[in-house]
Amino acid sequence: MAEVANDQVVVVRADGCWIWDDTGRGYLDASAALWYCNVGHGRREIADAAWAQMKRVAAYHTFDVFANEPALDLAERLVELLPFGAESAVFFTNGGSDAVDSACKFARRYWRIQGRSERTTIIARSSAYHGMNGFGTSLAGIEANAAGWGALMPDVQFVPWDDLQALEDVLERDGDHVAAVIGEMVIGAGGVLPPPPGYWEGVRALCDTYDVLLIADEVVTGFGRLGHWFGSERYGIEPDLIVGAKGVTSGYAPLGFVAAGPKVRSAFWSLEAGALRHGYTYSGHPTACAVALENLAILERESIPQRVHDLEPTFAETLGALADHPLVEEVRCAGFLAGVGIAPDARAARPRLVDEIVRAARHEGLIVRNLVGHTLQISPPLTISTDEIRYIADRLLRALDSVVLDSQTAALSENGP
Ligand SMILES: Cc1ncc(COP(=O)(O)O)c(C=O)c1O
């Protein structure tokens, strides 16, 4: 808190890929806020949809017998977009963290309904980010996010994020106690790490062999980010549960969900399942659901997932060129996600280097984020133009150069000319 006390950016306006602060400075929002503004800022039709819904029923709960039209319509629309077919179910949450918590609870409950209550373990991966609630913190492969809170959830196991053999070893040893494997289709906050070729097909096959549920955390990778409606589509797998948030509303209202395929859904619809004593005050919030419906209509009308698919080579080539800079180790891309990895030797020499680059980029009119101290996050609105993609590369290059220049000046003044 002390560090940002005199360094705030107070955002007062946003439009398309741009935001403006209270001094009138504009910045290209290359992070789409926190990875979520898929349709870009300032969409009047979403504000109109929220206003229209608020005038009818702004809020009502969905416990017990209660439902509302936007929640029902959104569930139906999501089922059309999801890979599961008609026999699936959608459970609404406030955002990604509670959707992760819900999915883990559902996975455990699923096995209990099957008479296998010993299956409680959730397997997560190194570098994983699954939000900040109880389960998400316990499943954090970013170690700093799990540290310092005292005892976390029991029955969690970790495997290296890219190692199928390690996953098989855990399943072989302890598979009878495993409820589910959870993973981001492309690791986001842990540094933008696309999976090795064949990884997800391999995970799906292992989950089938050991009869374990697969939870795809698509909070970042859903709704066009990887050139498909869902990242699991890109990698050719059908998970058992899908967790979504962010891009489902492009952030215009807080909303998340857990979607279940037929296998999990049918268990919960059986008489043995009993009551589902789980739900949130704002589950199925009508205004948030109306916002999501309008957002999904824009994504469809403007063929945004296809647009990302078509422009991915341009995006990767333009940003990939940054790898030639001496401060950059590599650029990792998938869809409209890029992680600019900063060279380890440069970071070792200057521990605050990535923060310095983020600040220098802001000075150049560009918002990027520091991920886990080694990578810059680039995840712009999916409506970004090719000129704006070039702007990101140009301004980031200038920021990198200015940081190099600063360090040369500092070395000169320390050591003399
Ligand atoms: C992969 C993933 N899962 C879950 C979450 C948590 O979502 P929220 O911040 O909406 O609770 C995030 C947030 O960044 C995320 O990136």
The ligand as a MOL file (V3000), in Angstrom:
LIG
                    3D

  0  0  0     0  0            999 V3000
M  V30 BEGIN CTAB
M  V30 COUNTS 16 16 0 0 0
M  V30 BEGIN ATOM
M  V30 1 C -7.7110 -18.2860 -14.0220 0
M  V30 2 C -8.4420 -17.4910 -12.9920 0
M  V30 3 N -9.3070 -18.1020 -12.1740 0
M  V30 4 C -9.9970 -17.4250 -11.2430 0
M  V30 5 C -9.8370 -16.0680 -11.0880 0
M  V30 6 C -10.5770 -15.3350 -10.0120 0
M  V30 7 O -11.5620 -14.5260 -10.5560 0
M  V30 8 P -12.1390 -13.2770 -9.7210 0
M  V30 9 O -11.0100 -12.3240 -9.5330 0
M  V30 10 O -13.2650 -12.7900 -10.5990 0
M  V30 11 O -12.6580 -13.7990 -8.4320 0
M  V30 12 C -8.9460 -15.3850 -11.9260 0
M  V30 13 C -8.7430 -13.9260 -11.7820 0
M  V30 14 O -7.8550 -13.3390 -12.3480 0
M  V30 15 C -8.2190 -16.1160 -12.8850 0
M  V30 16 O -7.3090 -15.5060 -13.6700 0
M  V30 END ATOM
M  V30 BEGIN BOND
M  V30 1 1 1 2
M  V30 2 1 2 3
M  V30 3 2 2 15
M  V30 4 2 3 4
M  V30 5 1 4 5
M  V30 6 1 5 6
M  V30 7 2 5 12
M  V30 8 1 6 7
M  V30 9 1 7 8
M  V30 10 2 8 9
M  V30 11 1 8 10
M  V30 12 1 8 11
M  V30 13 1 12 13
M  V30 14 1 12 15
M  V30 15 2 13 14
M  V30 16 1 15 16
M  V30 END BOND
M  V30 END CTAB
M  END
